[in-house]
Structure formats: C-alpha cells, structure tokens
Amino acid sequence: MQPPPQPTDQGFSLIEVIIAAGILSGAAVALSGLCVLSADALLAARQRSLAGVLASTKLEELLADSDALRGGIDAGDRVNASGGSEPDPNGWYQRRWSVAASPALPEKLVVISVIVTSAAGARLHVHDVRLVTVAERRQ
C-alpha cells in the first residue's frame, strides 16, 4: 500500500499577495507623480525655447532697422508662438524692447534689449527671456 499523498505548499499566502499589491501600487503612485513633473518640465522648456526664438527674431529685426538704431525706441507687443499678433489681451507672449544710447559711447553705440514674458510662465516658474546686445549707431 502506498501512503496517502502529502499536501504541498503551492502558491502564495494572502499576506504575501497583499504586501506585493501594496508595493506595486506605491510604485505606480510614485511613477505617476514623476510623469506629471516631467510633463510640466517639458512644457516649461518649450515655453523658454519659444520665448528665446521670439526674442532673437525681434533682436534681428531691430539690428536691421537703421531708424531705430539712430533715434532709439522703447516699445512692446503681444504675439503668439509663431510670432503673429494675438488679439487676446492675455496673449501667449509679451515682448518689450528698447534701443538706447550706450552710457560709455552714446554717439557711437546703442544698447538693444529684448525681453519676452510667457503668459504661462508664472504657473510653470519660467523666468523672462532677456537678450541684450550692443550695436554701432548708424549715421
């Protein structure tokens, strides 16, 4: 006669399953938080990049404008991401620029400054993009 079969320990106990589920759910919560942070960082980088392009474009326009380099200027506008006008008073980007005589050599040099502010910058902690250069005053 053969002895009766012995029960074998197969599978997991209920406590092991609960602990494993808790660890997995904790990891899922942590990863979802990282996804939100990385999405905000990506959006902030996009805002800074577009603001830099808009500032650079305006700086090049001012460098090519001989009237502005002669007489000076202080102005601003609101533009969308492609540089076009935005009818909404809370436009995506606000640009401010100035062309002023250099303190060191006012008769020969001008200081050109362009500042671009993003409307979403405060929420994303994006600082203003500022470009400043010195150019020769055209006669």
C-alpha positions in Angstrom: 0.0 0.0 0.0 1.1 3.5 -0.8 0.9 6.2 1.8 -1.7 9.0 1.1 -0.4 12.0 -0.8 1.0 14.8 1.3 -0.4 18.3 0.8 2.2 20.5 -0.9 2.7 24.2 -0.4 1.9 25.8 -3.8 1.0 29.4 -4.5 1.2 32.5 -2.2 -0.5 33.2 1.0 -3.0 36.1 1.3 -0.5 38.3 3.3 2.2 37.9 0.6 -0.3 38.9 -2.1 -1.4 42.0 -0.1 2.2 43.1 0.5 3.1 42.7 -3.1 0.0 44.6 -4.2 0.9 47.4 -1.8 4.4 47.7 -3.1 3.2 47.7 -6.7 0.5 50.4 -6.0 3.1 52.6 -4.2 5.4 52.3 -7.1 2.6 53.2 -9.5 1.7 56.3 -7.5 5.3 57.5 -7.4 5.7 57.0 -11.2 2.5 58.9 -11.9 3.9 61.8 -9.9 7.1 61.7 -11.9 5.1 61.8 -15.1 3.3 64.9 -14.0 6.6 66.6 -13.1 8.2 65.6 -16.4 5.2 66.9 -18.4 5.4 70.3 -16.6 9.2 70.4 -17.2 8.7 69.7 -20.8 6.1 72.4 -21.2 8.4 74.9 -19.4 11.3 74.0 -21.7 9.0 74.6 -24.7 7.9 78.0 -23.3 11.5 79.0 -22.7 12.6 77.8 -26.2 9.8 79.7 -28.0 10.4 82.8 -25.9 14.1 82.7 -26.9 13.2 82.4 -30.6 10.7 85.3 -30.4 13.4 87.4 -28.6 16.0 86.5 -31.1 13.7 87.3 -34.0 12.9 90.8 -32.6 16.6 91.4 -31.9 17.4 90.7 -35.5 14.6 93.0 -36.7 15.9 95.8 -34.5 19.5 95.3 -35.7 18.3 95.6 -39.3 16.2 98.8 -38.6 18.6 101.7 -39.2 15.9 104.3 -38.0 15.7 102.5 -34.6 19.5 102.4 -34.3 19.7 106.1 -35.0 16.9 107.5 -32.9 16.2 104.9 -30.2 13.0 103.2 -29.4 11.0 101.8 -26.4 8.0 99.6 -27.3 6.3 96.3 -26.9 3.7 93.9 -28.3 1.9 90.7 -27.7 2.5 87.7 -30.0 1.5 84.1 -30.3 4.0 81.2 -30.6 4.6 81.8 -34.3 5.2 85.5 -33.9 1.9 86.6 -35.2 -0.4 89.1 -33.5 -2.7 87.7 -30.9 -6.0 89.7 -30.5 -6.4 88.4 -26.9 -5.1 90.9 -24.4 -3.7 87.9 -22.5 -1.6 86.8 -25.5 0.8 83.9 -25.2 3.9 86.1 -25.1 4.6 89.7 -24.3 7.7 91.3 -25.9 9.3 94.5 -24.7 12.2 96.1 -26.4 14.3 99.2 -26.2 17.1 100.8 -28.2 19.1 103.4 -26.2 22.4 105.2 -26.4 25.3 103.4 -24.7 26.4 105.1 -21.5 30.0 104.7 -22.5 29.9 106.0 -26.1 26.5 107.5 -26.7 27.4 109.0 -30.1 28.8 105.7 -31.5 27.0 102.8 -29.8 23.5 101.7 -28.8 22.3 99.1 -26.4 19.5 96.9 -27.7 17.4 94.9 -25.1 14.6 92.5 -25.8 12.5 90.9 -23.0 9.9 88.1 -23.7 7.5 87.1 -21.0 5.3 83.9 -21.3 1.7 84.1 -20.1 2.1 80.5 -18.7 5.5 81.4 -17.2 4.2 82.1 -13.6 2.5 78.7 -13.4 5.5 76.9 -14.8 8.1 79.0 -13.0 9.5 80.2 -16.3 11.5 83.4 -16.0 11.6 86.1 -18.6 13.9 85.6 -21.6 16.2 88.6 -22.0 18.6 89.3 -24.8 20.9 92.3 -24.8 23.5 93.4 -27.3 25.5 96.4 -28.3 25.4 97.7 -31.9 27.1 100.5 -33.7 24.9 103.6 -34.2 24.2 104.1 -37.9 24.6 107.7 -39.2 
